[in-house]
Amino acid sequence: MTEPQHGEIILYSYLWAREHDRGEETGRKARPTCVMLIVVGKDGRSKPLLFPITSQPPGSSNHFVEVPETEARRAKLSTPAWVIVDEFNTDDPTTSWALEDAKPLGRFSKKFMSRIAAAAAGAIRAGKARSVPRR
């Protein structure tokens, strides 16, 4: 896979924080996952944060962004759908065994990605976000 781009939706075996807490090391199923490039490592490469997308209404999470119909079509998702922003996986999709398909499903617009970034930043600042490292 080429380096992921900000806003792409990939099919990725996402590992939920609750699964990680139980000692699981792999996600149970591949799901659409939103790529957000936030930091650049010492090697100069972008380190993506991978936010899960779910079709189930967020239960205990207060930090999510509902995906509007137009964005769902753009990203080739069915609705309803939510991007959960209070947890994320850190991984390198270019070498990850958790990536199901090298071809992105679709992508969100820059404007919608700004909403997701703001919600994620709010969860991180509030100390409510969990990072689940995959390597």
RAQUIDA-V736147 format. One record per helix or strand of 2 or more residues. SS is the DSSP state (H for helix, E for strand). FROM is the first residue (numbers start at 1). TO is the last residue. If there is no record, write none. Layout:
BEGIN
ss=SS from=FROM to=TO
ss=SS from=FROM to=TO
END
This chain:
BEGIN
ss=E from=8 to=12
ss=H from=17 to=21
ss=E from=31 to=40
ss=E from=46 to=54
ss=E from=64 to=66
ss=H from=69 to=75
ss=E from=82 to=84
ss=E from=87 to=90
ss=E from=106 to=107
ss=H from=110 to=125
ss=E from=130 to=133
END
